[in-house]
Amino acid sequence: MFFKKNRALNNSFSFIGVDMHNHVLPGIDDGSPDTETSLLLMRELKMLGFNKLIPSPHTFNSLYPNTPQTIQTAFDLLKKSMVACPNQLPELNNFASEYMMDDYFKIIRSNGKPLSFGYDHVLIEMSFADEAPMLLEEIFQLQLMGCIPVLAHPERYPYLNGNFNYFKTLVDRGCQLQLNLLSLTDQYGKGTQKTALKLLDLELYSWAGTDVHHLGHIDLLKQLVQSKHFNKIEDYPFKNRQLM
């Protein structure tokens, strides 16, 4: 019991350790606009207890048409800028992407394995307006490639709020779910927060990520460790530390 209280008092997510969903790479999506901001975000995440980051910029053809090459370029730029202050920053050894489930993703998949974290986990997302009709098929196709699909922030899709049988179906079919830690605040509304808490109760999540885009998200994470919902995640069996 003392250990749990001590973690909260230290404002620390060290029990998660690795943030596998964030947008700290500079200038390639709606996250950090430049390396200066990236370093500031990384420094703040380190102070919050994250010892390692796996950047996951959007790959969404109509808005952020990233490729492994554009992501690699941004990653290399950020790595070079880290040289001046390595002890203040989390580890940054590799990158993945957050893939929008749309027709373009089929082209990406047909050209080879998408970028992944933990060797074979592929982070995917859907539109917040409409469910991707190809989601179940793409889950199956990724599995045929030897990949494990991970649906980002399932609690944030308003058309799925309360549909816990559907979430169970996804998990039963081999799709893992990733909690957006910001969803435990009221950042995305009470419906999102309620769904996130219920999915925690059902132990349907496998991963947790910050989904940090900017310093406002850092402030929300600092609020979360002081909130009544923090104890919902302190002893939750997230897989993140397997990525250390």
C-alpha positions as CSV (number, residue, x, y, z in Angstrom):
1,M,0.0,0.0,0.0
2,F,2.9,2.3,0.8
3,F,4.4,1.7,-2.6
4,K,1.2,2.8,-4.4
5,K,1.0,6.0,-2.4
6,N,4.7,6.7,-2.9
7,R,4.4,6.4,-6.7
8,A,1.5,8.9,-6.7
9,L,3.4,11.4,-4.5
10,N,6.3,11.2,-6.9
11,N,4.1,12.1,-9.8
12,S,5.5,9.1,-11.6
13,F,4.4,6.8,-14.4
14,S,7.6,4.8,-13.9
15,F,5.5,1.6,-13.3
16,I,4.6,1.9,-17.1
17,G,8.1,2.9,-18.0
18,V,7.8,2.9,-21.8
19,D,5.5,5.3,-23.8
20,M,4.7,3.4,-27.0
21,H,2.3,6.0,-28.4
22,N,3.3,9.7,-28.7
23,H,3.9,12.4,-31.3
24,V,7.2,13.8,-30.3
25,L,9.0,13.5,-33.7
26,P,9.3,17.0,-35.2
27,G,7.4,18.5,-38.0
28,I,5.7,15.4,-39.6
29,D,2.2,15.4,-38.2
30,D,0.0,17.3,-35.7
31,G,2.4,16.7,-32.8
32,S,5.7,18.5,-32.2
33,P,6.4,21.2,-34.8
34,D,10.2,21.4,-34.3
35,T,13.1,19.8,-32.4
36,E,13.1,22.4,-29.7
37,T,9.5,21.4,-28.8
38,S,10.3,17.7,-29.1
39,L,13.2,18.0,-26.6
40,L,10.9,19.9,-24.2
41,L,8.2,17.2,-24.4
42,M,10.7,14.5,-24.0
43,R,12.3,16.1,-20.9
44,E,8.8,16.5,-19.4
45,L,8.0,12.8,-20.1
46,K,11.2,11.8,-18.5
47,M,10.3,13.8,-15.3
48,L,7.0,12.0,-15.3
49,G,8.7,8.6,-15.1
50,F,8.9,7.5,-18.8
51,N,12.4,6.1,-19.4
52,K,11.9,5.1,-23.0
53,L,9.8,6.5,-25.9
54,I,8.7,4.9,-29.1
55,P,7.5,7.7,-31.4
56,S,4.4,6.8,-33.4
57,P,3.6,9.6,-35.8
58,H,0.4,9.4,-37.9
59,T,0.4,7.7,-41.3
60,F,-2.8,9.1,-42.8
61,N,-2.6,9.7,-46.5
62,S,-5.0,12.6,-46.8
63,L,-3.4,14.6,-43.9
64,Y,-0.1,13.1,-42.9
65,P,1.2,11.0,-45.8
66,N,4.2,9.7,-43.9
67,T,6.4,6.9,-45.1
68,P,9.1,4.9,-43.3
69,Q,11.6,7.3,-45.0
70,T,9.9,10.5,-43.7
71,I,9.7,9.1,-40.2
72,Q,13.3,8.0,-40.3
73,T,14.4,11.5,-41.3
74,A,12.5,13.1,-38.5
75,F,13.8,10.5,-36.0
76,D,17.4,11.0,-37.1
77,L,17.0,14.8,-36.8
78,L,15.7,14.4,-33.2
79,K,18.4,11.9,-32.3
80,K,21.1,14.4,-33.3
81,S,19.5,17.1,-31.3
82,M,19.5,14.9,-28.2
83,V,23.3,14.8,-28.0
84,A,23.5,18.0,-25.9
85,C,21.4,16.7,-23.1
86,P,21.2,12.9,-23.1
87,N,20.9,12.4,-19.3
88,Q,17.7,14.6,-19.2
89,L,15.9,12.6,-21.8
90,P,14.2,9.2,-22.2
91,E,15.8,6.5,-24.5
92,L,14.9,6.9,-28.1
93,N,16.0,3.8,-30.0
94,N,13.4,3.1,-32.6
95,F,10.0,4.3,-34.0
96,A,6.7,3.0,-35.2
97,S,3.6,4.7,-36.6
98,E,-0.1,5.1,-36.0
99,Y,-1.9,3.9,-39.1
100,M,-5.3,5.1,-40.1
101,M,-7.5,2.3,-41.2
102,D,-8.5,3.4,-44.7
103,D,-8.1,2.2,-48.3
104,Y,-4.6,3.5,-48.4
105,F,-3.5,1.2,-45.5
106,K,-4.3,-1.7,-47.8
107,I,-1.7,-0.4,-50.2
108,I,0.8,0.0,-47.4
109,R,0.2,-3.5,-46.2
110,S,0.5,-5.0,-49.7
111,N,3.9,-3.4,-50.0
112,G,5.3,-5.2,-46.9
113,K,5.0,-5.2,-43.2
114,P,4.0,-1.8,-41.7
115,L,6.2,-0.2,-39.1
116,S,5.8,-1.8,-35.7
117,F,6.9,-1.6,-32.1
118,G,8.1,-4.6,-30.0
119,Y,9.1,-6.2,-33.3
120,D,5.6,-7.2,-34.5
121,H,2.9,-4.9,-32.9
122,V,1.2,-2.5,-35.4
123,L,-0.6,0.5,-34.0
124,I,-3.8,1.3,-35.8
125,E,-6.6,3.8,-35.5
126,M,-10.0,4.7,-37.0
127,S,-11.8,7.9,-37.8
128,F,-13.5,9.5,-34.8
129,A,-16.5,10.1,-37.0
130,D,-17.2,6.6,-38.4
131,E,-16.2,3.1,-37.8
132,A,-13.7,1.7,-40.4
133,P,-15.7,-1.0,-42.2
134,M,-12.5,-2.9,-43.0
135,L,-11.2,-3.1,-39.4
136,L,-11.9,-6.8,-38.8
137,E,-10.6,-7.8,-42.2
138,E,-7.4,-5.7,-41.7
139,I,-6.9,-7.3,-38.2
140,F,-7.0,-10.6,-39.9
141,Q,-4.7,-9.6,-42.7
142,L,-2.1,-8.2,-40.3
143,Q,-2.2,-11.5,-38.4
144,L,-1.6,-13.4,-41.6
145,M,1.6,-11.3,-41.9
146,G,2.7,-12.3,-38.4
147,C,1.8,-8.9,-36.9
148,I,-0.3,-8.2,-33.8
149,P,-2.7,-5.3,-34.4
150,V,-3.1,-2.8,-31.5
151,L,-6.1,-0.4,-31.7
152,A,-5.2,3.0,-30.3
153,H,-7.5,4.7,-27.8
154,P,-10.6,2.6,-28.4
155,E,-12.4,4.6,-25.7
156,R,-12.2,7.7,-27.8
157,Y,-14.5,6.5,-30.7
158,P,-17.9,7.9,-29.7
159,Y,-19.8,5.4,-31.8
160,L,-18.3,2.6,-29.7
161,N,-18.9,4.1,-26.3
162,G,-20.6,1.5,-24.2
163,N,-20.3,-1.3,-26.8
164,F,-18.2,-3.5,-24.6
165,N,-19.2,-6.7,-26.5
166,Y,-17.6,-5.3,-29.6
167,F,-14.4,-4.5,-27.7
168,K,-14.4,-8.1,-26.4
169,T,-14.9,-9.3,-29.9
170,L,-11.8,-7.4,-31.0
171,V,-9.7,-8.8,-28.2
172,D,-11.0,-12.3,-28.9
173,R,-9.9,-11.9,-32.5
174,G,-6.4,-11.1,-31.4
175,C,-6.5,-7.3,-31.6
176,Q,-4.9,-5.7,-28.5
177,L,-6.2,-2.4,-27.1
178,Q,-4.2,0.6,-26.0
179,L,-5.4,3.1,-23.4
180,N,-4.8,6.7,-24.0
181,L,-3.8,7.9,-20.5
182,L,-5.3,11.3,-21.3
183,S,-8.7,9.7,-21.5
184,L,-8.7,9.2,-17.8
185,T,-8.9,13.0,-17.5
186,D,-11.9,14.9,-18.8
187,Q,-9.9,16.0,-21.9
188,Y,-12.2,14.0,-24.3
189,G,-15.4,14.2,-22.3
190,K,-17.2,12.1,-19.7
191,G,-18.3,9.4,-22.2
192,T,-14.7,8.7,-23.2
193,Q,-13.6,8.7,-19.5
194,K,-16.4,6.4,-18.5
195,T,-15.6,3.9,-21.3
196,A,-11.9,3.9,-20.4
197,L,-12.6,3.2,-16.8
198,K,-14.9,0.3,-17.7
199,L,-12.3,-1.2,-20.1
200,L,-9.8,-1.1,-17.3
201,D,-12.3,-2.9,-15.0
202,L,-12.8,-5.5,-17.7
203,E,-9.0,-5.8,-18.1
204,L,-9.3,-5.5,-21.9
205,Y,-6.4,-3.1,-22.4
206,S,-2.9,-4.5,-23.1
207,W,-1.0,-1.2,-23.5
208,A,-1.0,2.4,-22.2
209,G,0.3,5.4,-24.1
210,T,0.3,9.1,-23.5
211,D,-0.6,10.2,-27.1
212,V,1.3,13.4,-26.2
213,H,1.1,16.0,-29.0
214,H,1.9,19.2,-27.1
215,L,2.6,20.8,-23.7
216,G,-1.0,21.0,-22.8
217,H,-1.1,17.2,-22.8
218,I,1.9,17.2,-20.4
219,D,-0.1,19.4,-18.0
220,L,-3.0,16.9,-18.1
221,L,-0.7,14.0,-17.3
222,K,0.5,15.9,-14.3
223,Q,-3.1,16.4,-13.2
224,L,-3.8,12.7,-13.7
225,V,-1.3,11.5,-11.2
226,Q,-3.0,13.6,-8.6
227,S,-6.5,12.4,-9.6
228,K,-8.7,9.8,-8.1
229,H,-8.4,7.7,-11.2
230,F,-4.6,7.2,-11.0
231,N,-5.0,4.2,-8.7
232,K,-7.0,2.4,-11.5
233,I,-3.8,2.1,-13.4
234,E,-1.0,1.7,-10.8
235,D,-1.3,-2.1,-10.6
236,Y,-2.8,-2.7,-14.0
237,P,-0.9,-5.4,-16.0
238,F,0.1,-3.2,-18.9
239,K,2.6,-4.8,-21.3
240,N,4.7,-1.7,-21.7
241,R,7.6,-2.7,-19.5
242,Q,8.2,-5.7,-21.8
243,L,9.6,-3.1,-24.2
244,M,12.4,-1.9,-21.8
